[in-house]
Amino acid sequence: MIFTQTRFSSWEELENAIKHCTRCPLHRSRKNAVPGEGPKDARAMLIGEAPGATEDELGRPFVGAAGRLLTMSLESIGLPRSSVYITNVVKCRPPGNREPREEEIEACSPYLESQILLLKPIVIVTLGNVAGKWVFTRAGMKWGGVTRMRGKVYEVNLLGLKLSVVPTIHPAAALYNPSLRSTLIEDLRRAKEVLEKGGSAQESSGRGTKSLLDYLKKK
Ligand code: URA
C-alpha cells in the first residue's frame, strides 16, 4: 500500500487544513470538521472512527453519548480526558453515521499521519475496528479484528516512531452492550500502565523519563 506524502509540519497549519478540507465528498454534508483535541504534548493518543452528529455540531471529538462513556471510563482509572489527545481516522461526519469508505479514509490519512508525527505519543489506543485497522496496516502488521486483537499491548514501528498500541473496542459498542464496559476500562488501564512505565518509545521519540504526574496534564 502506498501512503500519502502530504504531511503538515505545524499544528496550526494542520488544523487549518482540516477545517477547510475538501479532499473528499464528506465536506459537503459536514457542519464542522473535527480535527481533534488535547494537549499537544500528550503522551497518549486515542483514535476513534469518525465524528458523529454531536461532534459534527460542536467540532469536538467524542462529545456525544459514546464520548461521555469514554470520558467517564478515562476518569475512572485516573487518566483524565484533559491529559490525552483524542482524534479520529476521518475528520468529517459520514452521513447517517455510516462507516467511512476506504477512499474517504485514504483522503483523510495525511491528517492523522501528521498528528501522530507532531505528537509523538508513547502509546496509541485504537477505539474500534476502523482505527485498529488504520494503525496496524500502517505499522506493517495484520489486523485481525478488534475481538481477536484487543487485550494486549503491541510494540510497533509506526511512521518511523517506536510506540505501543493498545487496541480496544469502540465506546459505542460498550454504550449499547454494558457488559463490554469493563473491557474498555481494562484496555484503557493497559495504556495507563504503558505511561507509568514510560513506554517503549522514549528513545526514538526523544522523550525523557517522566513520572505519571507529568503525563497527567491539566488543561
Ligand atoms: N465516534 C467516533 O468514532 N468518534 C467520535 O468522535 C464520536 C463518536
Residues whose N, C-alpha, C, O or C-beta is under 5 A from the ligand:
A	BS01	URA	G48 E49 A50 P51 G52 E55 P61 F62 A66 N88
